[in-house]
Amino acid sequence: MKRLVGLPLEEGQEDDILQMLDEARITYRVTRSFSIFAGGGAIWVPDEDYPRARELLEREAQAFAASARAKWRAEWRTEHQGSYPLWLWNRFRRTSPSTLLKAIVLIGLLGLMLFYPLALVL
C-alpha cells in the first residue's frame, strides 16, 4: 500500500477524499496517530490503484483551485474594488479584538527587542 495523503486535513476534506475514493471503487485504509512523534495518520491505497487515486486528487485540486480563484477575483472586484488598502482594512474589520490585541503586543515586543539594545549602547 502507498500513502496517498497525510492526516489531519482541513475540516470536511478527509470526508470528501474518502467519498471520492468510494465512488471510484478504490479500496483504502485510514490510519490515525495520536502522537506527533510517532508519525501522522494517512490515507493509504493499494499500489495498483495509486496512480488512479492520485489522478483523482489532482483533478479535484485543480477544480478547487479554479473555483477558489474565481471566487477571490469576484470578491476582489466587488468587495475591495481592486484596492490593497481597502482589502487590508476589510481584513482588520473582520478580525476579533483579541487578534488585533495580540498583533499589537507582538509588534511592541519586536520593537522592544530591536530598540532596547540600541538604547543601552547610546
C-alpha positions as CSV (number, residue, x, y, z in Angstrom):
1,M,0.0,0.0,0.0
2,K,1.1,3.5,-0.8
3,R,0.5,6.7,1.2
4,L,-2.0,8.8,-0.7
5,V,-2.3,11.8,1.7
6,G,-1.3,12.6,5.2
7,L,-3.7,13.4,8.0
8,P,-5.1,15.5,9.6
9,L,-6.6,17.6,6.8
10,E,-8.9,20.6,6.7
11,E,-12.4,20.1,8.1
12,G,-14.5,18.2,5.6
13,Q,-11.6,17.5,3.3
14,E,-11.0,14.0,4.6
15,D,-14.6,13.0,4.1
16,D,-14.6,14.4,0.6
17,I,-11.5,12.4,-0.3
18,L,-12.9,9.2,1.2
19,Q,-16.2,9.8,-0.7
20,M,-14.3,10.2,-4.0
21,L,-12.4,7.0,-3.4
22,D,-15.6,5.2,-2.6
23,E,-17.2,6.5,-5.8
24,A,-14.2,5.4,-7.9
25,R,-14.3,2.0,-6.1
26,I,-10.8,2.3,-4.8
27,T,-10.1,0.5,-1.6
28,Y,-8.3,2.4,1.1
29,R,-7.1,2.2,4.6
30,V,-7.1,5.1,7.1
31,T,-4.5,5.2,9.9
32,R,-4.5,7.6,12.7
33,S,-1.8,8.6,15.0
34,F,-2.4,10.4,18.3
35,S,1.3,11.2,18.8
36,I,3.3,13.8,16.8
37,F,6.5,11.8,17.5
38,A,5.2,8.5,16.1
39,G,4.2,10.0,12.7
40,G,1.0,11.3,11.4
41,G,-2.0,9.5,10.2
42,A,-2.6,8.8,6.5
43,I,-4.9,7.5,3.8
44,W,-3.4,4.5,2.1
45,V,-4.3,2.9,-1.2
46,P,-3.1,-0.3,-2.9
47,D,-0.1,0.0,-5.2
48,E,-2.1,-0.8,-8.3
49,D,-4.8,1.8,-7.5
50,Y,-2.3,4.6,-6.5
51,P,-1.9,6.2,-10.0
52,R,-5.7,6.4,-10.4
53,A,-6.2,7.7,-6.9
54,R,-3.5,10.3,-7.4
55,E,-5.1,11.4,-10.6
56,L,-8.5,11.8,-8.9
57,L,-6.9,14.0,-6.2
58,E,-5.1,16.2,-8.7
59,R,-8.2,16.7,-10.8
60,E,-10.1,17.7,-7.6
61,A,-7.3,20.0,-6.5
62,Q,-7.3,21.7,-9.9
63,A,-11.1,22.2,-9.8
64,F,-11.0,23.5,-6.3
65,A,-8.2,25.9,-7.2
66,A,-10.1,27.2,-10.2
67,S,-13.2,27.7,-8.1
68,A,-11.2,29.5,-5.3
69,R,-9.5,31.8,-7.9
70,A,-12.9,32.7,-9.4
71,K,-14.4,33.4,-6.0
72,W,-11.4,35.5,-5.0
73,R,-11.5,37.5,-8.2
74,A,-15.2,38.3,-7.8
75,E,-14.6,39.3,-4.1
76,W,-11.6,41.4,-5.1
77,R,-13.7,43.3,-7.7
78,T,-16.9,43.7,-5.7
79,E,-15.8,43.9,-2.0
80,H,-12.4,45.5,-2.3
81,Q,-12.7,47.4,-5.6
82,G,-9.2,46.2,-6.6
83,S,-7.6,48.2,-3.7
84,Y,-5.0,46.7,-1.4
85,P,-5.6,49.3,1.4
86,L,-9.3,48.6,1.3
87,W,-8.5,44.8,1.4
88,L,-6.3,45.3,4.4
89,W,-8.9,47.5,6.1
90,N,-11.6,44.8,5.5
91,R,-9.3,42.2,7.0
92,F,-8.8,44.2,10.1
93,R,-12.6,44.8,10.4
94,R,-13.3,41.1,10.3
95,T,-10.7,40.0,12.9
96,S,-11.6,39.8,16.5
97,P,-10.4,42.4,19.0
98,S,-8.2,39.7,20.7
99,T,-6.4,39.0,17.5
100,L,-5.7,42.7,17.0
101,L,-4.5,43.0,20.6
102,K,-2.2,40.0,20.1
103,A,-0.7,41.7,16.9
104,I,-0.2,45.0,18.7
105,V,1.6,43.2,21.6
106,L,3.7,41.2,19.2
107,I,4.7,44.3,17.3
108,G,5.5,46.1,20.6
109,L,7.7,43.2,21.8
110,L,9.5,43.1,18.5
111,G,10.1,46.9,18.7
112,L,11.4,46.5,22.2
113,M,13.8,43.7,21.3
114,L,15.2,45.8,18.4
115,F,15.4,49.2,20.1
116,Y,16.3,48.3,23.7
117,P,19.8,47.1,22.9
118,L,20.4,50.3,20.9
119,A,19.3,52.4,23.9
120,L,21.9,50.6,26.1
121,V,24.7,51.4,23.6
122,L,23.8,55.0,23.1
